[in-house]
Amino acid sequence: MNTFKQHKLALAIAAVTTVSITLPSHAQEEEQMETISVVGARDINTIMPPDSSSAFGFDKSLVETPRAVTEVSADLIEAYGLRSVDDLVRMTPGAMTSSFFGIQGAMDIRGESADNYFRGFRRIANPGAFKTNIRGAKQLEVMRGPVSPLYGTGSVGGQLNYSPKSAKSDATKYIDSVTGKIDLTLGSYSQKILAAEVGTPFTLGDKQGGIYVFAEAENSGSFYNDYEPTNEMLQVAIDLDLTENTVMEFGFQAQTSDSIQVPGWNRVTQDLIDNGTYITGAGPIRNSDNPIGADRLLPQESGFVTPFAPFFINSSFSGVGSFCSPGTADNNNFVYDGNLLSCPGAPGFIDGYALTDPGTAQIDHKTTFIDDIDFADSTAFTAYLDFTTYLDGDMTWKNQFYYDYMDHTKFQSWGFTADYPGAVAAEFRSSLMFETQGDGYSIQHIAGASLRNEDLDLNHAFYDETFDFRDIIVGPTPNDRIDWAVDDPYEDATILYDEDGNPTGIEGTVRRNYNEEQVSNVTNLGVFYLADIALDQWSVLLGARYDYYDVEAEDQAVSLLGIPFGDGQVHTDTETALSYNISVSYKMDSGFIPYATYAKSNSLTTNQLGGIIASSVDNGEYLADSDLMELGLKYTNDDDSVYAALSVYDQEKTDRIGQTQALVAVSSTGIEFETRALLNEYFSITATATHIETTEVSDNALAIINGADFAMQNGLEPYQVYGGRIGGNRSTFIGTGVELDRGGLPDNSMSFYLNYNQPLGDDRLTSSVGFGWADETYTDVLETILLPSYMVWTASVGYVAENYEVLFSINNLFDEKYYTSADLFDSVVVKPSEGRTGSVMLSYKF
């Protein structure tokens, strides 16, 4: 039975069931069945939101859920050709994902990185480890703002909840026969993706069950030169009736990837963005004749290792970067925005940064900062085991086990190495759902507890990390590659000590060290309670969660001279936190549902992997709270052919920046709108619109200054500073306590897509066309480079038969040139847009 016929059967059964319960007149019965069947037939791509949303854990429709939530079905993923979390921006108001060096790992929602969830359980943080594959999902749910108390604590920005495909059926408990599909996608620039899925019912003794398997492998080239990502994923779901009252759900998802990080363009100027004019020239010669690392810069070549250099700058005076501090009238050598600077290296240090043979050239979008010695290897494994027992009195008891594992290592020759060896998160959740009723009211309850443990080990090397000294038109050379970090940097070196045991220098050749090694273990015990109270047309949704944290964290890194960055202690602490939310909504006869929500949540302030930073433990700064006030209006008409949602929010939070560990206070306000409509039996639309304003205050945030802007303010030419990097605390360049607009986030954005389905006997022709538009925005908080507004069109046309399907898709139909701000180093790198690409997906269904 094909998917289209299954969907019609499910709707027919639902209509008959509804009729048998409500017992309307015969005429009413015929009218209801006709209405539901027609609507279902029109919604071929499952554009309309599902009848039930899991946003809070209740069996509650999306239109009745008093929060900003967007649902995307597997059919819609296919119809729109969505490939990654970046593509979900098309469907989600309030989302505008910046470039985390080209890795499509997590969404940015309301100006914050969102958490990835798997069936309601938070995954290990993934800002730039591997691509989050969305094509294996049965359903994607994006909730903006803090998560439900049922799901724990997470990002204030929101969550992307991924529900994998399974053998469950909308019409019956399990699919009733073997069903499956094979997809082959071929596209521009040697794109090759093969996917297969199969599901079957089975019996174990006299018990019914079902199994579903999804697998995908990609080995592609790309629009960008020398970028060839590969990705493999296997997903298995097994559902089994253990008894008449207990169902077991077991499954896992395994994924491997070798997608390297690509920052895009360096040497960013306004002329580069406006006209494609790139400043050329080679960086200063620093590579010696040392046979160890002859093709890259060793620590003793990119810097000067000496005991006179403080341990907190890795016991090395960098030769490729200057960390500036506030200057005085008697001690300054540069200025920025009217502030005096003291930048180490004496007044003439810029001479050591000047490019040789500077000039200009035109650059295309295919040329980026990339190197054939860059590497990245990721392995991710997620597993779950659920037991759901249906008790007397319509009570449901769930016991759920969850496990998440990630092993990731990467190197980029601009000077960043990361190693996350065997990161593990495990969680057990037990919840009881039941209902109570009284005179004129009913209450659905969820109560329970969860126990979670995260064991994380983050290793980073980023000292001497520099972008501008490479001419990316020429490509990498031994003078602009920074050595990668190794576990034993002293294999060919010996640290020398004086008679008092103080280091005096190094004999031999030292390799790059991990200057950040943060090991942490967090145990979180939480208890939660939620109530969905129905009072005639009023609804009140309450939720609260009380968490206990037991934290251990240690900084194990040592400098190039073996001096610890930390204090050598394991820092421990216990804390408690209360999170809660309250929502009130009113269901009007006209179909409108206004609501108001207030939520106060707590989350962990973490490093890039999600681990606790040792220096934040003693003062309790590893816990941060946030506040959300949201007013909304949702609407659906009588035949569920129109859905619309409008939300206005104000959000405040204090957090710690993952990589630099600086505290940041963030304020975000916005208006979000989304609508979906089935216009008639042929046409449907989806549309979103967003206005958002996000500001931040963070005096100690690391600021890497745009080289051209710094040069202009100090009477220099950009090529005179591109051989190095100018940085420091943000307050050094702009003063303390300054509130700034967050960079890379356009204030206004919108999308609109029109879909068409034309029946052709038992087959159908399908097509879609639409655009995403974003307003102009500055790359960074210092507003140095203005990125233009853009409108990107996509289109598709397909033919769907009972057993096969052909879908042609074109992305960036009119070859729009646009740019995406970087999540880190947003003043010095920018990602150029991917040009027009096309693909064809051939599918066989059985």
N, C-alpha and C positions, 0 to 999 in steps of 0.2 A: 504494500500500500504506500503510495507516495505521500510526501509531506502535506501537499495541498489537500488531498482527500482525507488524510488523518485529521487535519485541522477542521474540516467541515463536519466530520463525524463527531469530533469532540464538542463542537458547538451544538450540534443537534441533540446529543445526549444531555448536555447541560440544559438545553431548553426543555426537553421532556421532563428532566428531573425537577426543574423549577416549576413546571406546570403541575406535576403530581403533588407537589408540596402545597402550592398556593391554591389549587382547585378553582381557577377562574372559569368563566363561562366558555363554551365551545368557541364562540367567536373571538374572545380574548386570547384563547390558546392559539388559534390559527394566526392571529395578528402577531403575537409574541414570537412564535417560531419563525414567521416570515421575516420579522425585523432582525432577529439575531442572526439568522442564516445569511441575509443580505449583507449585513455589516461584516460578518466573518469572511464572506467571499470577497468583499472589497479590500479587506486588510491582509492582502496576500503576503506582504513583506513584514508583517507584525510591527507596523509602525506605531500603533496605539499601545499605551502602557499596559502591562499585564493586570489581571484582576487582583493579584496579590503582590505586595511589596514586602521585602524582608528587611527594610531599613531599620525597624525597631524590634523585629522578632515576632510581631503580631501578624495575623492573617488580615491585613488591612490594605485596601486599595491605595494606589499611589495618589489619587485625587483626594483621598481622605487623610493622607499622611501629612501632618502639619510641619513639614520641613521641605527644603529645596532638594529634590531628588530627581535624577534623570536615569531612566532605564533604557538599555539598548539590548535588543534580542539578537540571537545568532542569525536570524533571517535578515535583520537590518544590517548587521556587520557585513554579510555577503552582498546585499543589494547595493550598499554604498561603497563597497570595496575598502572597508576599514582594515588597516594593517597593523596599527600599533596604538599605544596610548596617546601619541601625539594626534592621531586622527580623531580621537574621541572629542577633541576640542570642537569639531564641527557640530557635535550633538549636544554639547554641554555648556550652558551659559555659566559665566563666572570662571571658566577655565581658559588659561592662556599659557601653554607650556613653553618655558624657555629651553635653550639648548644646553643640556649637560654633556657637552663635548660629543654631541651626536648620538648618545645612547638613549633610546626611548624606554626608560625604565619606570618612571613614575610621572603622574600628572601634577601640575601646579594648579591649585584651586584657591580662589580668593587671595591670590598673592602669596600662597604658602605651598610648600611641597606636601602632597597628600600621601597617605599611607595606602599600600596595597594590602587587600584582605583576600583570603581564600575561604569561601564558604563561611564568612563571618569571623575568621581568625586572622589576626594581623601577621603579615609576613615579615621576614627580616628586611631591613631597609635596603632599597635598591635605587639610589639616585643615578648611578652610572656604571653598574656592574654588567648587566645584560638586558637585552630587549625583553619587555614583558609581552608575551605573545597573547593576543586577544582572540585569535581565530578558533581556539579550542573551547571557547566559552559558550555555554547555553544562554547565559544571561550576564550582563554587566550592569552594575548598579553604582551610580556616582552620587554620594550624598555630600552636600556642601555644609561645612561646619562640623562641630564635634560629633563623634559617633554615639550610637545608643549605649546606655550603661550596660546592656547585655554583652557588648563586644569589647569592653575594657576601655583603656585610655589610649589615645592616639593623637595624630596631628589635628590642630584646630582647623586646618584648611579643609579637611574632609577625607573621604575614603573612596577607593575604587574597590568594590567587592566583586570578586570573580566567582561565578558559579559554573563549574565544569559540566560538560555534557554527561548524561547518564542514561540508563535504560528505563527510567521512569517515563510514563506516557501521560499526556494530558487527558486522554480518553479513558484509559484503564490504568490499573496500578503499574503494570509493566507493559512494554511493547509486546505485541502478540506474535511476532514473527521476526525472522532475521531481517535486519535492515542495515543499509550501509551506503557509503559514498566514497568515491575516489576523485580527487581534484588534482589537476596538473595546471600550474600557472607558469606561463612563459611571458617574459616581458622585455622591455628595453634594457640595454646594458647587461645582457646575459642573465636576467632574472630567471631563476629556476626554483620553484617550490612544488614539492609533492606532498599531498596530504591524503590520508585515508582514515575512515572511521567505520566501525561496524558494531552493531548491537544485536543481542539475541536474548530471548528468555531462556530460562533453564529451570529444572527442578532438582532439588537435592532431597532425596527421599520423597516425601509428600509435600515438601516446602517449595513455594514458588520464588523465583528470583530473576534477576536480569544482570547482564554484563554489557558494558559499553567501552570500546577502545578507540582512542583517537591518537593519531601519530602524524607528525609533520616534519619535514626536512627541507632546509633551504641551503642552497649553495649558489650564491649570486654574485654578480658584479654590481656596480652601482653607477649612478650619475657622476659621482665624484671619482676623480682619477685615483687608481691604486687602492680603492676601498672595496673589499670583497668579503662581506660578512657571510658566515655560516651559522646555522642554528638548527638544533634537533630537539624535538619534544615528543614525549610519550605520556599518554594520559589513560588511566584505567579506572573505571568505576564499577563496583559490584554491589548490588542491592539484593537482600535475601530476607524472606520472612522466617525468622527463627521459631516463632510460635504464632498463635492466632493474634497475640497482642503485642508482639515485639518484632521490630524490623531492624536489621543490621545494614549499615551503609559503610562500605570500605572502598578506599581508592587512593591513588597516588598520581603525582605528576613529576616527571623527571625531565630535566632540560639541560642541554649543554650549548655553549656559545663561545665564539672566539672573536666577537665584534670589538675592534679597537676603538678608542676614543679619538675623535677628530674635532679640534676646536674651531676649524674654519679658517678665516683670514686673520693675519696679524698686521702690524703696522697700520692700524686703523686711523684714517682721517676722514673728514667730511667729504673731501674730494674723492676718496676711494669709494664711499657709499654713493655719492651723486653721479660720478663719472667713470668709475672703475679704474682710476689712476693709482697705481701702486708704486711706492718708493722702493727702489732696488738698491743693492749694495751688499757687500759681504761684511760680516762682523770681524772684529779684531782677531788676529791669529793668537790662539792660546794653547793649541795642541802641541805637545812636545814630541820627542822621538821615543817616548816610553813604549815598549812593545806591548805592555799590558793596556788594553783599551786604546789601541792606536787609532781606532775609528770614532772615538768619542772623548769627551772631556772628563778626566778623573777629578776627584775632589781637590787634589793638589794642583790641578790646572785651571779649574774654574774658580778656585779660591786660594787663600793663604792660611794653612792650618798652623796655628800658633797658640801657646798657652796664654798669650795676651788677649786673645779673642774670648769673650765670655762664652760659657757653655751653652747659654740659651740662644746663641746664634751659631750653634754647632761647632764651637771652638775653631771657627774659621771666618776670616774676613772675606766676604764674597767678592770675586772679581767681576761678577756679572750682575750685581744688584746693590743698591744703596737703600738702607732703611733709615728714613729721615725722622728727626724729632723736632719739636718746637724750637725755633731759634730765638735769639735775643739780639738787641742792637749791637752787642759786642761779639756775638757768636752766631753768624748766619752766613750762608753762601748762596741761597736761592730763595725764591718766594713762590707762593701759590695762593691765588685768590686774596692777595693782600696780606697773607700770613708769612712771617719770617720762618725759614727752614734752616735746620742744621743737618746737612746730608754728608755722612762720613766720606772721606776720601780727599779732603781739602778742595779749594776752589777749582783746581784743574782736573778733578776726577773725570769730568765729562770727556776730556780728551781720550781717555781710555775706552770710551763707549762709541766713538765715532765710527761709522761705516766707511769702508774703502770703496772707491769708485761709485759714489752714489749717483742715482739717476731716477728715471720714472719709466713705467711701462704699463700697458693695458693688461688687465688680468680678467680671466673668465671665471664663472662660478664653479667650474669643475676642478679648479686648482685650489687646494687647501693645504693646511699644515699637516703633513702626513709623512711617515717614514717607514721603510720596509723592515726596519728592525723593531718597530713597535709590536707589542703582542698583548693579548688578553685571553685568558682562559677562565671560563665560568662553568661550574656544575651546581645545579640547584635541584633539590628534591623535597617535595611536599607530600605528606601522607595524612590520612584522616581515618578515624574509626568511630562510627556513631551507633548507639543503641537507643532506639526510640520505643518506649513502652506506653501503650494506651491503657490507662487504668479506668476503673469504674468512675462514674460521675463526670465523664468527658474530661478527665485529667490526662495530660501528656507529660511523661517524664523522659527527658533526654540526658544521656551521658555521652559526652563527646571527647575524643582524644585527638590531638593535633600535633604534628611534628613538621618542622621546617629546617632545612639544612642548606647552607651555601658555602662553597669553596671558590674563591676568586683571587686571581693574581693578574696584574697588568703593569705595563711599562709604556710610558710615552717619552720620546726623546727630548721634549722641552724640559724634562726634569722631574717627572712624577712617577713614582713606583708605589704600588699598593699590593698588599697581601692580606687576605682575610682567610686564614686557614681554619676550615671546619667550623664556621659559625652555626650555632644551633639555637633554636627556640622550640620549646615544648609546652603544651598547655592542656589542661583537663578542665572541662566545664560541665557542671551538672545543673539542670534547670527544670523547673516544674511549671507547667502552664495549666491553668484552670479558669473556670468562669463562675461567677456568682451573679444571681439575678434577684431583683426586688421589684417593688411596685413602681414601675415607671423608669427603671434603670437597669443596666447590666454592666458588669465589670469583667474584663479579661485581665488576668494576672500572670506575670512571669516572675518567679523568684528563684534564686540559686546562688551558686558560688563558683569561682574559677581559681585555678592555681596555675601560674605560668612561670617558667624559668628561661632566662636567656643567658647563654654562655658565649661571649663574643671576644674576639682578639683582632684588633685593628693595627696594622703596620703600614705606615706612610713614610715616604721620603719626598720632601718637597723643597728643601733648601737648594738655592741656586736655580730654582724653577724660573725659566725666562722664555718669553715668546718672540720678542721683536728682533732678536739678533739673527734670525734665519731669514734669508731671502727665499720665500716659498716658490717663486717662479724658477729659481735655480734648483731648489731642492736641498736635502740635507747634506751637510759636509762634516768632517771631523771637528770643525771649530764651532759648530752650533748644536752638537748632540751632547746632552748631559748623561753621564754614566747611570746605569740602573743600579738599584740597591740590591745588596746580597745579605744573606744571613750572617756570614762571617767576613766582615770587611778587612780583617787583619790577617788573612791567609798569606799575603805577601808583604806584610808590614809588622813592625814592632813598635809599641808605644815606649818611649824613653821616660824614665823617672829620675828625679833627684834623690838625695839621701833621705829626704823627708817624705818620700812617696808621692810627690807632686809631679804631674806629667810635664815634660819639658819639650816634647816634640815627637816626631815620627821618623823611624828609620825604615826605608823601603817605600812601597806603593800601597796606599790605603784605598780601598774601594768605597763606593757610596754606602752610607749607613741608613738604616731606618731611624729617622730622627723623631718619630712618633710611634710608640708601641703601647697601646692602651688596651689593657686586659680588664674585663669586667664581668661580673656575674650578678644578675638581678633575679630575685624571687619575689613574685607579686601574688598575694592572696587577696581576692576581691569578693565581696558579697554584693548582690544587686537585687533590685526590685523595680518592676514596672507595672503600671496599671493603666488600662485603656477604658475610660469610664464613658458610657453612652447614656445621656439624659435627653430622651426625645431627640431633638435636632442638634443638641449640644454634644460636644465631645471634649473630654479633658484627658490629656495624655501626661502621665507623671512617670518620672524615672529617677532613681538615685543609685549611686554606687559608692561603696566605702572600700578603699584600697589600703593594704599594708605592704610596704616595700622593705625588703632586706637587700642592701646594696654592698657589693665589694668592688673596688676599682684600684688599679695600680698602673702607674706610668713606668714602663720598664726600659724606655729608650735611653741610650747613652750617646754622648757627642763623639766626634771623630777622635778625641783624645780620651775616650772612655769615661767621661764625667757624666753622671746620671742627670737627666733632665728633671726627673722627679726626686722625691725625698727617700726613695727606696722602701716606702711603707705601703702596706695594703690598707687603703682607707675604707672603713666600714661605717654603715649608718642604717638606722631604721626610721621610717617616716610613715605617716598615715595621711590620707587625703580623701576628701569628699567631693564627688561630682554629682550634679543633678540637673534635671531639666523639667520644665513645665510648659505645656502647650494647651491652648484653648481654641476650639474651632466651632463653627456654626454652619450646619448644612441647610442652605436655603432651598426653597421649592424651585427656584429658577435654575438650579444647578451650580450656583456659585457657593464656594466654601471659603470664607475669610478665616484667618488664623493668626495667632500671636504666640511666639515661642521665646522663652528665656532659658539659656543653658549656661551653666558654669562647669567647666571641666578642668581636669588636671592631666598633664602629660609629662613625660620624661624629656628633659633637655639632654641631647645626646650628641655623640660624634657622628661621622658620616655613615657608619655602619649601624647606628642605633645603640651603641654602647655608652656606658657612663664614663664621664671624664673624671679622673681622680681629683683634680683640683676643685671640682664642684661639689664634692661629697661633704666635707667638713662643715660648710656653711649652708648646706641644704639646697643649693642652687640647681641640683639635678631635677628638682620638681618645679614645674611652672604651671600657673593657672591662666585661664582665659575666660572671657565673657562674650556671649553672643546674644544679641537681641534681633529677632527676625519677625517681620510682619509679612504676611502673604495672602494671596488670593488665588484659589484654584477653581477650575470650571470644567465640567463635562456636560454634554447635552443628553437628551433622553435616550438616544440610540447609540451613545458612546462613539460617535463618529468625530467628535471634536474634543480635544484636551488642551487646556492652557493653564499656565502657572506663572504667577508674578510674585517676586519676593524682593523685599527691601531689608537690608541687614546692616548692623554695626557690630564690629568684632574687635576685641582688644586682647593682646597677649604679650607676654614676655618670654623670650626663649633664648637659647644659646646656639649660635651659628655652628653647624656641624663640623666644618673643617678648621675654622680659626678659633672656635671656642669663645668668641666674644658674645657678651650679652646684647640682645637687641629687643627693643620694645616696638611692637608693630600694631598699627591701627589701620583697619580696613572698613570702608563703607561702600555699599554698592546697590544697584538695582539689576535684577536678573529677570529675564522673560523667556519663556519657551512655549511653543505651541505645536501641535500635530493635528492634522485634520484629513479625513477621507472626504474629498470634495464630491465625488460620485463614484461610479463603479470603475472608472478608468484612472482618475487622478487623485493624488494625495500630496500633502506638503508637510515639511518639518521646518521650523524656523527658531532661531534664538537671537537674543539681543542682550548686551551687557554694558552697564556703565559702572566702573569701579575706580576707587581712589584708595591707594595703599601707601602709607607713609611709615617711616621707621626712624628710630633714634638709636645709634650704637657708636659710642665714642671710640671703643677699642676694636671695632671691625677693621680688618686688614683692607687698606686701600692701595691698589696698584694703579698708579696714575698713567693716564694716556700720554704716551711719549710725545706726540705732536703737540698736545695741549700744554704740557710742561715746558717744552722747548719754546713755544710761542710766548709764554708768560715770562721767560727769562732771556729773551733776545737771542735765541738759538734757532738752528734749523733742525727739523725732526731727525735727519740722519745722524746728527751729533749725539743723540741719546739712544738710538735704536740698538746699539751694541750692548745695552744693559737694561736694568729695570729700576724704576723709581717707586718706592713704596713706603709705607708707614701706617701708624694708626690713623683712622679717619679724622679724628679730632685735630691731628697735626696740620691737616690741610684746610679744614673748614671751621675749626673751633669746636668747643664742647657744647653738648646738649642741643645740637641743631637737628630739627626734624626735616627729613628729606623725602621726596617722592621716590618710591622703590623703582629702580630702573627696569627697563625691558617689558613693562606691563602697560599696554595701551589702555587709555581711559575708556575707550569705546570699541566695541566689536560686535559683529552680528554674523549670522549665517542664514541661508535660505536654500531649500532643496525641493524640487518638483519631481514627483515620481509618476510614471505612466505604466499601466498594464493593459494590454489588449489581448483578450481571448482569441485564440485561433483554433477553433474546435476544442479538442482536449488539451491543446498546448496553449502557450501564451507568449507574447512578446512583451518584454519589460525594458524600461529605460529610466534614467534619472539624470538630472542636470542641476547644478547649484553652485553656490559660491560661499566662501568665508571671507569676511572683510575685517581688517583691523586698522585702527587709527594710528597715526604717527606716534612715535614714542622715543625717548632718549634711551641709549644703551645702558646707562648707569646712573647712580644717585647724584653724581657730580654734573650730569647733563652736558657731557662733552661732545657726544655724537648723536645727531638726530636721525633716526631711522624713518623712512617714509611710510605712509599708509599703503596698504595693498589690498587687492581683491584677487583671490585665487579660485578659479573655476575647476570643477571636476565633472565628468560625465561618464555615463555607462549605457550600454545597450546589450540586451541579452535575449536568448531564446530558450524557453523552458519547456521540455517535454516530460513525459512520464518517467523516462529512464535516463535522460541525459539533459545537459544544460551547457550553454555556451555564453560567456559573459565577457564583453570587451569593456575595458575601463581606461580612461585617460585622466591623469592627474596633472594639475597646472595646465589646463587646456590652452590658455593663451600665452603660456611661457612668461608669466609674470616674474619680474625681478624684485625680490624682497629679501629682508634680512631678519635674523632672529638673534636677540641678545643672549649672551652666555649667562649661565647660572652662576658661574664663578669667573673672575677676571673679566668682568663685563665691560671694563673700559678699554681693554687692550686686544680682545678678540671678538669676532662676530661671525655668525654662521651665514654664508650666502645660501640662497634658496636653491632647491633642486628644480631643474628645468622640467620641461614637458616630458612625461614618461607615459608609456602605455603598456597594457598587459592583456592577455587573454587567459581566462580560466575555463578549462574543459572539465566537465564533471559527468561522472557516470553514477547513477543511483540504482540501488537494488533493494 
